[in-house]
Amino acid sequence: MNVLLRVLAILAMAVALTMAIKYNTGYVVVVSPPYRAEFSLSLMIVILLAIFFLAYGLLRLGAHTLNLPAEVHAFKQERQREKARTTMRDGVEAFAAGHYAQAEKIAASAMEQGEEQEINALIAARCAHALGASDRRDAYLAQVDKTCADYPDAGMTP
C-alpha cells in the first residue's frame, strides 16, 4: 500500500510538472555583447537544475576522493584487528583442546599483533607452565608486567 501511494504521488508530481511547463509562457534573455540568447523559462529551470546536480555530484566525488586515504587506512586497520581476533580465537581453541605447544605459539603471535595483550600473555604463560617451561612462562608474564602471584587461580606456582 505504501509503495502504491508513493507511485501515485510521483505520477501526480510528473503530471503537475508537465502542465506547469506546457502552459508557462515566460522566457529568459541572456545577453553578452555581441551575442543574445533567448530561452524558455522551463528550459532555463531544467538547465539550472542540471548544473546544480552536476556540481553537487562533482563536489561529493571530490570529497569522497579526498577521504579515500583515510577510509583505506581504517579498512586496513580493521582487517588487521580481525586477523588478530581470529588468531586469538584459534589460540583459545587450541588451549581448550589441550594442545599447549600450538596454543602457546598462537597466543604469542596474537600478542605480537597487539590483540588483548594480557589475555594472550596469560594463555601463553599457562601453556608454557603446562609444558614445564617456567622461563618462557615468566617471560610472557613479564611482557605485561605481571607475575605468577598476580594470577592465583591460574594454577601457576612459581
Secondary structure, 3 states (H helix, E strand, C coil): CHHHHHHHHHHHHHHHHHHHHHCCCCEEEEEECCEEEEEEHHHHHHHHHHHHHHHHHHHHHHHHHHHHHHHHHHHHHHHHHHHHHHHHHHHHHHHHHCCHHHHHHHHHHHHHCCCCHHHHHHHHHHHHHHCCCHHHHHHHHHHCCCCHHHCHHHCCCC
